[in-house]
Amino acid sequence: MQVANADAADLLQLADGVFAGERDPWANAANAAALVFEALPDLNWAGFYFLRGGELVVGPFQGRAACVRIPVGNGACGTAAARRETVIVPDVHAFPGHIACDSASNSELVIPLMSGDRLIGVLDLDSPKFGRFGPVEAALGEALAARIVAACDWRLAGIDGF
């Protein structure tokens, strides 16, 4: 399976392929994190945080060890979760309340995972490059988020509200 430097259509097609016939959220999130990390240049972290016990808890990811728990409303991940909208952070050092899990990160993109009005968690992408993420990457992340939400049986994951 060729992944490196895949364009958006390729990445979404690859995701559809690995999700096909698999309903387990952890398996799909692990494969999605690996696909994104391999396909998008200039990332140093790609992964998921899931809503458990009223806070975001780290899930499958690629990159350095991560912060394990993030309160909803804190940092870029918690802000995206609280607002239930995508957050693009061109400079994490200027973001109020930024949580520095990896000191090499300079920009961040966080996309909420929503099932109707239920928050499942967030897809989090970090880059060592300032201004790495924009509307194109946000649209790609949102399309991937929609696919993983639809592909999974969230009752298997212990996510709040399922």
DSSP file (Angstrom, degrees, kcal/mol; ACC not computed):
  #  RESIDUE AA STRUCTURE BP1 BP2  ACC     N-H-->O    O-->H-N    N-H-->O    O-->H-N    TCO  KAPPA ALPHA  PHI   PSI    X-CA   Y-CA   Z-CA
    1    1 A M              0   0    0      0, 0.0     2,-0.5     0, 0.0    13,-0.0   0.000 360.0 360.0 360.0 117.3    0.0    0.0    0.0
    2    2 A Q        +     0   0    0      1,-0.2    37,-0.0     3,-0.0     3,-0.0  -0.721 360.0 149.7 -85.6 127.4    1.6    3.3   -1.1
    3    3 A V    >   +     0   0    0     -2,-0.5     3,-1.8    35,-0.1    -1,-0.2   0.676  24.8 115.4-125.2 -38.4    1.0    6.1    1.3
    4    4 A A  T 3  S-     0   0    0      1,-0.3    35,-0.2    36,-0.0    36,-0.1  -0.092  96.1  -6.5 -51.5 128.5    3.8    8.6    1.2
    5    5 A N  T 3  S+     0   0    0     33,-0.8    -1,-0.3    34,-0.2    34,-0.1   0.782  88.5 172.5  57.6  32.9    2.8   12.1   -0.1
    6    6 A A    <   -     0   0    0     -3,-1.8    -1,-0.2     1,-0.1     2,-0.1  -0.402  30.5-121.9 -65.9 145.7   -0.7   10.8   -1.1
    7    7 A D     >  -     0   0    0      1,-0.1     4,-2.7    -2,-0.1     5,-0.2  -0.324  35.2 -91.5 -81.2 176.2   -3.1   13.5   -2.2
    8    8 A A  H  > S+     0   0    0      1,-0.2     4,-2.5     2,-0.2     5,-0.2   0.897 126.1  49.0 -57.3 -46.3   -6.4   14.1   -0.5
    9    9 A A  H  > S+     0   0    0      1,-0.2     4,-2.3     2,-0.2    -1,-0.2   0.907 112.7  49.0 -62.4 -41.0   -8.4   11.7   -2.7
   10   10 A D  H  > S+     0   0    0      2,-0.2     4,-2.8     1,-0.2    -2,-0.2   0.924 111.0  49.9 -63.2 -44.5   -5.8    9.0   -2.3
   11   11 A L  H  X S+     0   0    0     -4,-2.7     4,-2.4     1,-0.2    -2,-0.2   0.924 112.7  45.9 -62.0 -44.8   -5.7    9.4    1.5
   12   12 A L  H  X S+     0   0    0     -4,-2.5     4,-2.5     2,-0.2    -1,-0.2   0.879 112.9  50.6 -67.0 -36.9   -9.5    9.2    1.8
   13   13 A Q  H  X S+     0   0    0     -4,-2.3     4,-2.0    -5,-0.2    -2,-0.2   0.912 110.8  49.0 -65.9 -42.2   -9.6    6.2   -0.6
   14   14 A L  H  X S+     0   0    0     -4,-2.8     4,-2.3     2,-0.2    -2,-0.2   0.909 111.0  50.6 -62.1 -41.8   -6.9    4.4    1.5
   15   15 A A  H  X S+     0   0    0     -4,-2.4     4,-2.3     1,-0.2     5,-0.2   0.933 108.3  51.6 -61.9 -45.8   -8.9    5.2    4.6
   16   16 A D  H  X S+     0   0    0     -4,-2.5     4,-1.3     1,-0.2    -1,-0.2   0.894 109.9  51.8 -56.6 -39.3  -12.1    3.8    3.1
   17   17 A G  H  < S+     0   0    0     -4,-2.0    -2,-0.2     1,-0.2    -1,-0.2   0.915 111.8  43.0 -65.5 -44.4  -10.1    0.6    2.2
   18   18 A V  H  < S+     0   0    0     -4,-2.3    -1,-0.2     1,-0.2    -2,-0.2   0.788 115.7  49.9 -75.5 -24.4   -8.7    0.0    5.7
   19   19 A F  H >< S+     0   0    0     -4,-2.3     3,-2.5    -5,-0.2    -1,-0.2   0.721  82.4 116.6 -80.9 -21.1  -12.1    0.8    7.3
   20   20 A A  T 3< S-     0   0    0     -4,-1.3     3,-0.1     1,-0.3    -3,-0.0  -0.253  92.7  -4.4 -56.7 121.2  -14.0   -1.6    5.0
   21   21 A G  T 3  S+     0   0    0      1,-0.2     2,-0.5    -2,-0.0    -1,-0.3   0.452 109.7 109.0  77.9   0.6  -15.6   -4.4    7.0
   22   22 A E    <   +     0   0    0     -3,-2.5    -1,-0.2     1,-0.1    -4,-0.0  -0.947  33.7 169.5-114.7 122.9  -14.0   -3.2   10.3
   23   23 A R        +     0   0    0     -2,-0.5   130,-2.9   129,-0.1   133,-0.2   0.483  41.6 114.2-106.8  -6.7  -16.2   -1.6   12.9
   24   24 A D     >  -     0   0    0    128,-0.2     4,-2.3     1,-0.2     5,-0.2  -0.537  55.9-151.9 -72.9 121.2  -13.7   -1.6   15.8
   25   25 A P  H  > S+     0   0    0      0, 0.0     4,-2.6     0, 0.0     5,-0.2   0.865  93.1  51.1 -61.1 -38.0  -12.9    2.1   16.7
   26   26 A W  H  > S+     0   0    0      2,-0.2     4,-2.2     1,-0.2     5,-0.2   0.914 111.5  46.8 -69.8 -41.3   -9.5    1.3   18.1
   27   27 A A  H  > S+     0   0    0      2,-0.2     4,-2.2     1,-0.2     5,-0.2   0.936 116.0  45.0 -63.9 -46.1   -8.4   -0.6   15.0
   28   28 A N  H  X S+     0   0    0     -4,-2.3     4,-2.5     1,-0.2    -2,-0.2   0.892 113.1  49.7 -67.3 -39.4   -9.8    2.1   12.6
   29   29 A A  H  X S+     0   0    0     -4,-2.6     4,-2.6    -5,-0.2    -1,-0.2   0.898 110.1  51.7 -66.1 -39.2   -8.3    4.9   14.6
   30   30 A A  H  X S+     0   0    0     -4,-2.2     4,-2.0    -5,-0.2    -2,-0.2   0.935 113.5  43.6 -62.4 -46.1   -4.9    3.2   14.7
   31   31 A N  H  X S+     0   0    0     -4,-2.2     4,-2.6     2,-0.2    -2,-0.2   0.892 113.0  52.2 -67.2 -38.7   -4.9    2.7   10.9
   32   32 A A  H  X S+     0   0    0     -4,-2.5     4,-2.6     2,-0.2     5,-0.2   0.922 109.2  49.7 -63.2 -43.7   -6.2    6.3   10.3
   33   33 A A  H  X S+     0   0    0     -4,-2.6     4,-2.4     1,-0.2    -1,-0.2   0.914 112.6  47.6 -61.2 -42.6   -3.4    7.8   12.4
   34   34 A A  H  X S+     0   0    0     -4,-2.0     4,-2.2    -5,-0.2     5,-0.2   0.918 111.8  49.9 -65.3 -43.3   -0.8    5.7   10.5
   35   35 A L  H  X S+     0   0    0     -4,-2.6     4,-2.5     2,-0.2     5,-0.2   0.937 113.8  44.6 -60.6 -47.6   -2.2    6.7    7.1
   36   36 A V  H  X S+     0   0    0     -4,-2.6     4,-2.5     1,-0.2    -2,-0.2   0.928 112.7  51.2 -63.4 -45.7   -2.3   10.4    8.0
   37   37 A F  H  < S+     0   0    0     -4,-2.4     6,-0.2    -5,-0.2    -1,-0.2   0.875 116.9  40.5 -61.3 -38.2    1.2   10.4    9.5
   38   38 A E  H  < S+     0   0    0     -4,-2.2   -33,-0.8    -5,-0.2    -1,-0.2   0.847 119.0  45.2 -76.6 -35.6    2.6    8.7    6.4
   39   39 A A  H  < S+     0   0    0     -4,-2.5   -34,-0.2   -35,-0.2    -2,-0.2   0.849 101.1  65.4 -83.7 -35.8    0.6   10.7    3.8
   40   40 A L  S  < S-     0   0    0     -4,-2.5     3,-0.5    -5,-0.2    -1,-0.1  -0.774  78.1-134.0 -96.7 126.0    1.0   14.3    5.0
   41   41 A P  S    S+     0   0    0      0, 0.0    -2,-0.1     0, 0.0    -3,-0.0  -0.316  80.3  28.1 -72.0 158.7    4.4   15.9    5.0
   42   42 A D  S    S+     0   0    0      1,-0.2    87,-0.5    85,-0.1     2,-0.4   0.833  82.1 136.3  63.8  38.5    5.8   17.9    7.9
   43   43 A L        +     0   0    0     -3,-0.5    84,-0.3    -6,-0.2    -1,-0.2  -0.893  30.8 178.1-108.6 146.0    3.9   16.2   10.7
   44   44 A N  S    S+     0   0    0     82,-2.1    20,-0.7    -2,-0.4     2,-0.3   0.377  76.6  23.6-119.2  -2.3    5.4   15.2   14.0
   45   45 A W  E     +AB  63 126A   0     81,-1.2    81,-2.6    18,-0.2    -1,-0.4  -0.923  56.3 170.2-160.5 136.2    2.2   13.8   15.6
   46   46 A A  E     +AB  62 125A   0     16,-2.1    16,-2.3    -2,-0.3     2,-0.3  -0.939  33.2  98.0-146.6 123.2   -1.1   12.5   14.2
   47   47 A G  E     -AB  61 124A   0     77,-2.3    77,-3.3    -2,-0.3     2,-0.3  -0.970  54.0 -79.3-178.7-165.8   -3.7   10.8   16.4
   48   48 A F  E     - B   0 123A   0     12,-1.9    11,-3.3    -2,-0.3     2,-0.4  -0.885  11.8-162.9-126.4 147.4   -6.8   10.8   18.4
   49   49 A Y  E     -AB  58 122A   0     73,-2.2    73,-2.9    -2,-0.3     2,-0.4  -0.995  21.9-155.4-121.9 135.4   -8.2   11.8   21.7
   50   50 A F  E     -AB  57 121A   0      7,-3.0     7,-2.9    -2,-0.4     2,-0.7  -0.878  21.8-110.5-116.5 146.2  -11.5   10.3   22.8
   51   51 A L  E     +A   56   0A   0     69,-2.9   109,-2.4    -2,-0.4     2,-0.4  -0.614  50.8 155.2 -76.3 113.9  -14.1   11.6   25.3
   52   52 A R  E >   -A   55   0A   0      3,-3.0     3,-1.4    -2,-0.7   107,-0.1  -0.982  66.4  -3.4-143.4 127.2  -14.0    9.3   28.3
   53   53 A G  T 3  S-     0   0    0     -2,-0.4     3,-0.1     1,-0.3    -1,-0.1   0.802 129.1 -58.1  62.7  28.6  -15.1   10.3   31.8
   54   54 A G  T 3  S+     0   0    0      1,-0.2    18,-0.6    17,-0.0     2,-0.3   0.538 122.6  81.8  80.4   6.6  -15.8   13.8   30.7
   55   55 A E  E <  S-AC  52  71A   0     -3,-1.4    -3,-3.0    16,-0.1     2,-0.5  -0.912  85.9 -97.7-136.4 165.6  -12.2   14.5   29.4
   56   56 A L  E     -AC  51  70A   0     14,-2.7    14,-2.7    -2,-0.3     2,-0.4  -0.737  38.1-167.1 -86.2 127.9  -10.2   13.8   26.3
   57   57 A V  E     -AC  50  69A   0     -7,-2.9    -7,-3.0    -2,-0.5    12,-0.2  -0.956  28.7-103.1-119.5 133.6   -8.0   10.7   26.7
   58   58 A V  E     +A   49   0A   0     10,-2.6    -9,-0.3    -2,-0.4     3,-0.1  -0.208  43.2 177.6 -57.7 139.8   -5.3    9.8   24.2
   59   59 A G  E     -     0   0A   0    -11,-3.3    -1,-0.1     1,-0.3   -33,-0.0  -0.326  47.7 -23.6-119.9-155.6   -6.1    7.1   21.7
   60   60 A P  E    S+     0   0A   0      0, 0.0   -12,-1.9     0, 0.0    -1,-0.3  -0.274  74.2 154.1 -59.3 140.8   -4.1    5.6   18.8
   61   61 A F  E     -A   47   0A   0    -14,-0.2     2,-0.4    -3,-0.1   -14,-0.3  -0.966  40.3-129.3-157.6 169.3   -1.4    7.9   17.4
   62   62 A Q  E     +A   46   0A   0    -16,-2.3   -16,-2.1    -2,-0.3     2,-0.3  -0.995  69.8  44.6-124.7 133.6    1.9    8.2   15.6
   63   63 A G  E    S-A   45   0A   0     -2,-0.4   -18,-0.2   -18,-0.2     3,-0.1  -0.854  94.8 -19.6 131.7-167.2    4.7   10.3   17.0
   64   64 A R  S    S-     0   0    0    -20,-0.7    -2,-0.0    -2,-0.3    38,-0.0  -0.232  87.4 -69.0 -70.2 162.8    6.3   10.9   20.3
   65   65 A A        -     0   0    0      1,-0.1     2,-0.2    -4,-0.0    -1,-0.2  -0.196  63.0-146.7 -51.6 145.2    4.6   10.0   23.6
   66   66 A A        -     0   0    0     -3,-0.1     2,-0.1     1,-0.1    -1,-0.1  -0.681  22.4 -83.3-119.1 164.9    1.6   12.3   24.2
   67   67 A C        -     0   0    0     -2,-0.2    -9,-0.1     1,-0.1     3,-0.1  -0.481  40.1-149.9 -59.7 137.3   -0.3   14.0   27.0
   68   68 A V  S    S+     0   0    0      1,-0.2   -10,-2.6    -2,-0.1     2,-0.4   0.906  71.9  28.2 -84.7 -43.5   -2.7   11.4   28.3
   69   69 A R  E     -C   57   0A   0    -12,-0.2    -1,-0.2   -20,-0.1   -12,-0.2  -0.969  58.3-177.5-127.7 135.4   -5.6   13.5   29.5
   70   70 A I  E     -C   56   0A   0    -14,-2.7   -14,-2.7    -2,-0.4     2,-0.1  -0.989  27.0-127.4-130.2 121.8   -6.8   16.9   28.3
   71   71 A P  E >   -C   55   0A   0      0, 0.0     3,-2.4     0, 0.0   -16,-0.1  -0.431  36.5-100.8 -65.2 139.6   -9.8   18.7   30.0
   72   72 A V  T 3  S+     0   0    0    -18,-0.6     7,-0.2     1,-0.3     6,-0.1  -0.431 113.2  29.8 -59.2 130.8  -12.5   19.8   27.5
   73   73 A G  T 3  S+     0   0    0      5,-1.3     2,-0.4     1,-0.3    -1,-0.3   0.224  98.6 107.0  99.9 -12.5  -11.9   23.5   27.0
   74   74 A N  S <> S-     0   0    0     -3,-2.4     4,-1.8     4,-0.0     5,-0.3  -0.813  77.9 -15.5-104.0 141.1   -8.1   23.4   27.5
   75   75 A G  H  > S-     0   0    0     22,-0.4     4,-2.1    -2,-0.4    23,-0.2   0.047 102.4 -56.6  63.0-177.1   -5.5   23.7   24.8
   76   76 A A  H  > S+     0   0    0      2,-0.2     4,-2.5     1,-0.2     5,-0.2   0.905 138.6  48.9 -65.6 -42.1   -6.3   23.4   21.1
   77   77 A C  H  > S+     0   0    0      1,-0.2     4,-2.2     2,-0.2    -2,-0.2   0.946 114.3  44.4 -64.0 -48.0   -7.8   19.8   21.5
   78   78 A G  H  X S+     0   0    0     -4,-1.8     4,-2.4     1,-0.2    -5,-1.3   0.834 112.7  52.7 -66.0 -32.4  -10.0   20.8   24.4
   79   79 A T  H  X S+     0   0    0     -4,-2.1     4,-2.8    -5,-0.3     5,-0.3   0.930 109.6  47.8 -68.0 -45.9  -11.0   24.0   22.6
   80   80 A A  H  X>S+     0   0    0     -4,-2.5     4,-1.7     1,-0.2     5,-1.2   0.897 114.0  48.8 -61.0 -39.5  -12.1   22.1   19.5
   81   81 A A  H  <5S+     0   0    0     -4,-2.2    -2,-0.2    -5,-0.2    -1,-0.2   0.927 113.4  45.4 -66.0 -44.9  -14.0   19.7   21.6
   82   82 A A  H  <5S+     0   0    0     -4,-2.4    -2,-0.2     1,-0.2    -1,-0.2   0.907 121.2  38.0 -66.1 -42.2  -15.8   22.4   23.6
   83   83 A R  H  <5S-     0   0    0     -4,-2.8    -1,-0.2     2,-0.2    -2,-0.2   0.713  98.4-138.6 -79.7 -21.0  -16.6   24.4   20.5
   84   84 A R  T  <5 +     0   0    0     -4,-1.7     2,-0.3    -5,-0.3    -3,-0.2   0.906  67.8 104.9  57.5  43.3  -17.3   21.3   18.4
   85   85 A E  S   <S-     0   0    0     -5,-1.2    -1,-0.3    -6,-0.2    -2,-0.2  -0.985  80.8 -86.6-148.5 156.9  -15.6   22.9   15.5
   86   86 A T        -     0   0    0     -2,-0.3     2,-0.5    25,-0.1    25,-0.2  -0.361  38.0-155.5 -64.6 138.8  -12.2   22.6   13.7
   87   87 A V  E     -D  110   0A   0     23,-2.6    23,-2.4    -2,-0.1     2,-0.5  -0.981   6.0-165.8-121.6 122.3   -9.4   24.7   15.2
   88   88 A I  E     -D  109   0A   0     -2,-0.5    21,-0.2    21,-0.2    46,-0.0  -0.938   5.0-171.4-106.2 123.9   -6.4   25.7   13.1
   89   89 A V  E     -D  108   0A   0     19,-3.2    19,-2.4    -2,-0.5     3,-0.3  -0.902  10.4-177.3-120.4 101.7   -3.5   27.0   15.1
   90   90 A P  S    S+     0   0    0      0, 0.0    41,-2.5     0, 0.0     2,-0.3   0.809  84.4  22.4 -67.9 -28.8   -0.7   28.6   13.0
   91   91 A D    >   -     0   0    0     39,-0.2     3,-1.7    40,-0.1     4,-0.4  -0.866  65.0-167.5-141.6 101.8    1.5   29.2   16.0
   92   92 A V  G >  S+     0   0    0     14,-2.4     3,-1.0    -2,-0.3     6,-0.2   0.775  87.4  65.2 -62.8 -25.1    0.9   27.0   19.1
   93   93 A H  G 3  S+     0   0    0     13,-0.4    -1,-0.3     1,-0.3     5,-0.1   0.707 104.0  46.3 -71.9 -18.3    3.1   29.3   21.2
   94   94 A A  G <  S+     0   0    0     -3,-1.7    -1,-0.3     2,-0.1    -2,-0.2   0.418  88.3 106.1 -99.2  -1.5    0.6   32.2   20.7
   95   95 A F  S X  S-     0   0    0     -3,-1.0     3,-1.9    -4,-0.4     2,-0.1  -0.690  79.6-115.4 -83.8 123.2   -2.5   30.0   21.4
   96   96 A P  T 3  S+     0   0    0      0, 0.0   -21,-0.2     0, 0.0    -2,-0.1  -0.353  97.4   6.4 -59.3 126.8   -4.0   30.8   24.9
   97   97 A G  T 3  S+     0   0    0      1,-0.2   -22,-0.4    -2,-0.1    -3,-0.0   0.658  86.2 178.5  77.3  16.9   -3.7   27.8   27.2
   98   98 A H    <   -     0   0    0     -3,-1.9     2,-0.6    -6,-0.2    -1,-0.2  -0.235  22.2-142.2 -53.3 136.8   -1.6   25.7   24.7
   99   99 A I        -     0   0    0    -25,-0.1     2,-1.3   -32,-0.0     3,-0.2  -0.923  10.0-147.9-104.0 113.9   -0.6   22.4   26.2
  100  100 A A        +     0   0    0     -2,-0.6     3,-0.2     1,-0.2    -2,-0.0  -0.664  34.8 155.4 -88.9  91.2    2.9   21.5   25.1
  101  101 A C  S    S+     0   0    0     -2,-1.3     2,-0.4     1,-0.3    -1,-0.2   0.844  78.8  25.0 -79.9 -35.7    3.0   17.7   24.7
  102  102 A D    >   -     0   0    0     -3,-0.2     3,-2.0     1,-0.1    -1,-0.3  -0.975  69.4-152.5-132.0 116.2    5.9   17.9   22.2
  103  103 A S  T 3  S+     0   0    0     -2,-0.4    -1,-0.1     1,-0.3    -2,-0.0   0.654  94.0  67.1 -64.6 -13.9    8.2   20.9   22.3
  104  104 A A  T 3  S+     0   0    0    -60,-0.1    -1,-0.3    -3,-0.0     2,-0.3   0.640  78.6 101.7 -79.4 -14.2    8.9   20.4   18.6
  105  105 A S    <   +     0   0    0     -3,-2.0     3,-0.1     1,-0.1    25,-0.1  -0.527  34.9 162.3 -75.9 134.1    5.3   21.2   17.6
  106  106 A N        +     0   0    0     21,-3.7   -14,-2.4     1,-0.3   -13,-0.4   0.557  65.1  27.9-123.6 -20.1    4.8   24.7   16.3
  107  107 A S  E     - E   0 127A   0     20,-1.9    20,-2.3   -16,-0.2    -1,-0.3  -0.957  65.2-166.7-140.5 161.7    1.4   24.5   14.5
  108  108 A E  E     -DE  89 126A   0    -19,-2.4   -19,-3.2    -2,-0.3     2,-0.4  -0.995  14.1-161.7-151.4 148.8   -1.7   22.3   15.1
  109  109 A L  E     -DE  88 125A   0     16,-2.5    16,-2.8    -2,-0.3     2,-0.4  -0.995  14.2-174.3-132.5 126.1   -5.0   21.3   13.5
  110  110 A V  E     -DE  87 124A   0    -23,-2.4   -23,-2.6    -2,-0.4    14,-0.2  -0.985   2.5-172.8-128.0 126.1   -7.7   19.7   15.6
  111  111 A I  E     - E   0 123A   0     12,-2.7    12,-3.0    -2,-0.4     2,-0.1  -0.968  22.1-129.4-118.5 124.7  -11.0   18.3   14.1
  112  112 A P  E     - E   0 122A   0      0, 0.0     2,-0.7     0, 0.0    10,-0.3  -0.455  13.0-135.2 -71.5 145.3  -13.8   17.2   16.4
  113  113 A L  E     - E   0 121A   0      8,-3.4     7,-3.3    -2,-0.1     8,-1.1  -0.909  33.0-177.0 -98.6 114.0  -15.3   13.7   15.8
  114  114 A M  E     - E   0 119A   0     -2,-0.7     2,-0.5     5,-0.2     5,-0.2  -0.929  27.0-169.1-120.6 137.5  -19.1   14.2   15.9
  115  115 A S  E >  S- E   0 118A   0      3,-2.6     3,-2.2    -2,-0.4     2,-0.4  -0.909  77.7 -54.4-118.6  99.1  -21.9   11.7   15.7
  116  116 A G  T 3  S-     0   0    0     -2,-0.5     0, 0.0     1,-0.3     0, 0.0  -0.576 122.2 -22.4  64.1-122.2  -24.9   13.9   15.3
  117  117 A D  T 3  S+     0   0    0     -2,-0.4     2,-0.4    -3,-0.1    -1,-0.3   0.324 117.0 105.9 -99.5   8.1  -24.7   16.2   18.3
  118  118 A R  E <   - E   0 115A   0     -3,-2.2    -3,-2.6    43,-0.0     2,-0.5  -0.751  65.4-138.5 -91.3 130.2  -22.5   13.8   20.3
  119  119 A L  E     + E   0 114A   0     -2,-0.4    -5,-0.2    -5,-0.2     3,-0.1  -0.766  23.7 174.4 -83.7 125.1  -18.8   14.5   20.7
  120  120 A I  E     -     0   0A   0     -7,-3.3   -69,-2.9    -2,-0.5     2,-0.3   0.792  55.3 -80.9 -95.3 -39.6  -16.7   11.3   20.3
  121  121 A G  E     -BE  50 113A   0     -8,-1.1    -8,-3.4   -71,-0.3    -1,-0.4  -0.957  49.6 -76.4 166.9-154.9  -13.3   12.9   20.5
  122  122 A V  E     -BE  49 112A   0    -73,-2.9   -73,-2.2    -2,-0.3     2,-0.5  -0.984  17.1-134.2-140.6 150.9  -10.8   14.8   18.2
  123  123 A L  E     -BE  48 111A   0    -12,-3.0   -12,-2.7    -2,-0.3     2,-0.5  -0.931  32.4-163.2 -97.8 126.2   -8.3   14.1   15.5
  124  124 A D  E     -BE  47 110A   0    -77,-3.3   -77,-2.3    -2,-0.5     2,-0.4  -0.954  12.2-176.6-121.0 127.2   -5.2   16.0   16.3
  125  125 A L  E     -BE  46 109A   0    -16,-2.8   -16,-2.5    -2,-0.5     2,-0.3  -0.987   5.5-171.4-123.2 132.1   -2.3   16.9   13.9
  126  126 A D  E     -BE  45 108A   0    -81,-2.6   -82,-2.1    -2,-0.4   -81,-1.2  -0.911   0.9-171.2-121.9 149.5    0.9   18.6   14.9
  127  127 A S  E     - E   0 107A   0    -20,-2.3   -21,-3.7    -2,-0.3   -20,-1.9  -0.990  30.2-140.1-138.0 146.9    3.7   20.0   12.8
  128  128 A P  S    S+     0   0    0      0, 0.0     2,-0.4     0, 0.0   -85,-0.1   0.606  85.7  87.5 -76.1 -10.5    7.1   21.4   13.6
  129  129 A K  S >  S-     0   0    0    -87,-0.5     3,-1.1   -22,-0.1   -23,-0.2  -0.739  83.2-122.7 -91.7 134.6    6.4   24.0   10.8
  130  130 A F  T 3  S+     0   0    0     -2,-0.4   -39,-0.2     1,-0.2   -23,-0.2  -0.498  96.0  12.0 -67.7 142.1    4.7   27.3   11.7
  131  131 A G  T 3  S+     0   0    0    -41,-2.5    -1,-0.2   -25,-0.3   -40,-0.1   0.740  81.2 145.1  64.9  24.9    1.5   27.8    9.6
  132  132 A R    <   +     0   0    0     -3,-1.1     2,-0.3   -42,-0.3    -2,-0.1   0.809  54.9  60.5 -64.5 -31.1    1.5   24.2    8.3
  133  133 A F        +     0   0    0    -44,-0.2   -25,-0.1   -25,-0.1   -45,-0.0  -0.783  56.9 148.5-110.2 142.9   -2.3   23.9    8.3
  134  134 A G     >  -     0   0    0     -2,-0.3     4,-2.3   -45,-0.0     5,-0.2  -0.707  63.8 -58.2-146.2-161.7   -5.0   25.8    6.5
  135  135 A P  H  > S+     0   0    0      0, 0.0     4,-2.5     0, 0.0     5,-0.2   0.819 127.4  55.9 -61.1 -33.4   -8.4   25.3    4.9
  136  136 A V  H  > S+     0   0    0      2,-0.2     4,-2.1     1,-0.2     5,-0.1   0.948 111.9  41.8 -65.1 -48.2   -7.3   22.5    2.6
  137  137 A E  H  > S+     0   0    0      2,-0.2     4,-2.8     1,-0.2    -1,-0.2   0.865 113.3  54.5 -67.4 -35.5   -5.9   20.4    5.4
  138  138 A A  H  X S+     0   0    0     -4,-2.3     4,-2.6     2,-0.2    -2,-0.2   0.926 108.8  48.0 -62.7 -44.3   -8.9   21.2    7.6
  139  139 A A  H  X S+     0   0    0     -4,-2.5     4,-2.2     2,-0.2    -2,-0.2   0.901 112.8  48.7 -63.9 -40.4  -11.3   20.0    4.8
  140  140 A L  H  X S+     0   0    0     -4,-2.1     4,-2.4     2,-0.2    -2,-0.2   0.933 112.5  48.1 -63.6 -46.1   -9.3   16.8    4.4
  141  141 A G  H  X S+     0   0    0     -4,-2.8     4,-2.7     1,-0.2    -2,-0.2   0.890 111.2  50.4 -61.4 -40.2   -9.3   16.2    8.2
  142  142 A E  H  X S+     0   0    0     -4,-2.6     4,-2.3     2,-0.2    -1,-0.2   0.888 110.3  49.5 -66.8 -38.6  -13.0   16.8    8.4
  143  143 A A  H  X S+     0   0    0     -4,-2.2     4,-1.8     2,-0.2    -2,-0.2   0.911 113.2  46.7 -65.4 -41.4  -13.6   14.4    5.5
  144  144 A L  H  X S+     0   0    0     -4,-2.4     4,-2.5     2,-0.2     5,-0.2   0.913 110.7  52.7 -65.6 -42.1  -11.5   11.8    7.3
  145  145 A A  H  X S+     0   0    0     -4,-2.7     4,-2.4     1,-0.2    -2,-0.2   0.918 108.5  50.3 -59.4 -44.3  -13.2   12.4   10.6
  146  146 A A  H  X S+     0   0    0     -4,-2.3     4,-2.1     1,-0.2    -1,-0.2   0.890 110.8  50.4 -61.5 -39.0  -16.6   11.9    9.0
  147  147 A R  H  X S+     0   0    0     -4,-1.8     4,-1.9     2,-0.2    -2,-0.2   0.926 111.5  45.7 -66.9 -44.5  -15.4    8.6    7.5
  148  148 A I  H  X S+     0   0    0     -4,-2.5     4,-1.1     2,-0.2    -2,-0.2   0.895 111.2  53.1 -69.2 -36.9  -14.1    7.2   10.7
  149  149 A V  H >< S+     0   0    0     -4,-2.4     3,-0.6    -5,-0.2    -1,-0.2   0.941 113.5  43.6 -59.7 -45.8  -17.2    8.2   12.6
  150  150 A A  H 3< S+     0   0    0     -4,-2.1    -1,-0.2     1,-0.2    -2,-0.2   0.805 111.5  55.1 -68.8 -29.7  -19.4    6.4   10.1
  151  151 A A  H 3< S+     0   0    0     -4,-1.9     2,-0.3    -5,-0.1    -1,-0.2   0.682  98.3  75.3 -78.8 -18.1  -17.1    3.4   10.0
  152  152 A C    <<  -     0   0    0     -4,-1.1     2,-0.9    -3,-0.6  -128,-0.2  -0.659  68.0-139.1-107.5 151.3  -17.1    2.6   13.7
  153  153 A D    >   -     0   0    0   -130,-2.9     3,-1.8    -2,-0.3     4,-0.2  -0.884  24.2-168.0 -97.3  97.3  -19.4    1.0   16.2
  154  154 A W  G > >S+     0   0    0     -2,-0.9     3,-1.5     1,-0.3     5,-0.9   0.636  75.9  76.2 -69.7 -15.1  -18.6    3.5   19.1
  155  155 A R  G 3 5S+     0   0    0      1,-0.3     3,-0.5     2,-0.2    -1,-0.3   0.753  89.2  61.5 -64.2 -22.0  -20.4    1.3   21.7
  156  156 A L  G < 5S+     0   0    0     -3,-1.8    -1,-0.3     1,-0.2    -2,-0.2   0.593  99.5  56.8 -76.7 -11.0  -17.3   -0.9   21.5
  157  157 A A  T < 5S-     0   0    0     -3,-1.5    -1,-0.2    -4,-0.2    -2,-0.2   0.535  99.9-120.6-105.5  -7.7  -15.0    1.9   22.7
  158  158 A G  T   5 +     0   0    0     -3,-0.5     2,-0.2    -4,-0.4    -3,-0.1   0.784  53.0 164.0  70.9  24.8  -16.3    3.1   26.0
  159  159 A I    > < -     0   0    0     -5,-0.9     3,-1.8     1,-0.1    -1,-0.2  -0.549  48.4 -93.4 -76.3 140.8  -16.8    6.6   24.6
  160  160 A D  T 3  S+     0   0    0   -109,-2.4    -1,-0.1     1,-0.2  -109,-0.1  -0.240 109.5  20.1 -53.2 136.2  -19.1    8.8   26.7
  161  161 A G  T 3         0   0    0     -3,-0.1    -1,-0.2     1,-0.1    -6,-0.1   0.416 360.0 360.0  87.0  -1.6  -22.7    8.8   25.5
  162  162 A F    <         0   0    0     -3,-1.8    -2,-0.1    -8,-0.1    -4,-0.1   0.393 360.0 360.0-115.4 360.0  -22.5    5.4   23.6
